[in-house]
Amino acid sequence: MEGRSLDRQVLLGFASARVLHANSFADVLDEESGRGYQRRLNPRHSLDFRKYAQQEGSATIPLTFNLRGAPGRVWNIADQGGRVRLTLARGARPLAQVDCQHRLGHLSDLDVLLPFMSFVGLDEREEMQIFGVINGKAKGLSSSLLDFHDAQLCADLASERPELLVALHLKNEHSSPWYNRLDLGGARVSGLERRASLRTMQKAARILVKRLHPRSAEDVARIAHDFWGAVALVIPEAFSNPRKSLVTKGVGVYALTELAADMVLEVPDGVACDRLYFASALTDFAPHVDWGNDGLLAGLGGEGGARRAVDILRLSRQQHRLKVANA
């Protein structure tokens, strides 16, 4: 059947899981190229639905797709007197899985009948918008992936989401120690170890944006880039070993970002606030801190833990500065 979903043309129909799987695909975000928008497949979630789908009395809401591109050789819709016939080219897979990836992921060999709805001819940006509306509050959906969607859809990221601009700058800039090391929730970049998520870094960047106001988002991004470059330089082992160190975990990222703001606000007149300045300021205390999982910040988590971590690091920094002054 052909109709409308609010302001969009849609098709409603029924088909076997085998047919729908063979003619559709999930446009999973490729973090290396930045193409796509879907989260990576959760095998357990998908296998759970496969088991459920074969039980007596099972049911599901319609699977949601989008027919990519314009009608032609790949797909075509023909009117048949009150209904329409949708024809798909064999092997073309023109149906993008907007909201059904986990339900359909492990049903390729089943002939169970499923209801489906397909938008017609949305472009990738429109698909992404609808995916965000459907899944914006979905349990288990990576908030970092939704943040990435926002970045693609914002007309002016610097003014609308300055903290997101800063976080993405750290992820995308080749000279950043965080280059391709912030998890977005899509297909991971091979060979690079994950540390914090994009959402974690965005929350940390919000600290800098707020405390360094009215600096521009671009200026804050440069400051964050230079600061984290100094962190990686001064405490390389702690920064490069996320399993054994809290430097790149949430509590460490938030606490160190607060110190970065402190350092910017106390920079002497005439001194450039660059990586050299941050490295000098960090060298006085950071190498002497036990950043391990059982160290100075052990057991701290959440907003309260982050505030406590800031107090601990500020005290440690002050003590080491006094030692240097007395010496």
Secondary structure, DSSP 8 states (H G I E B T S, - for coil): -EEEETTEEEEEEEEEHHHHHHTEE--B-BTTTTB--B----HHHHHHHHHHHTSTT-----EEEEE-S-SSSSEEEEE-SSSEEEEE-TTT--EEEEE-HHHHTT-TT---EEEEEEEES--HHHHHHHHHHHHTT-TT--HHHHHHHHHHH-S-HHHH-HHHHHHHHHHH-TTSTTTT-SB-SSB--TT----SBHHHHHHHHHHHHHHTTTS-HHHHHHHHHHHHHHHHHHSHHHHH-TTTBSTTSHHHHHHHHHHHHHHHHT--TT---SHHHHHHHHHTTGGGS--BTTSTTTT--HHHHHHHHHHHHHHHHHHHHHHHHH-
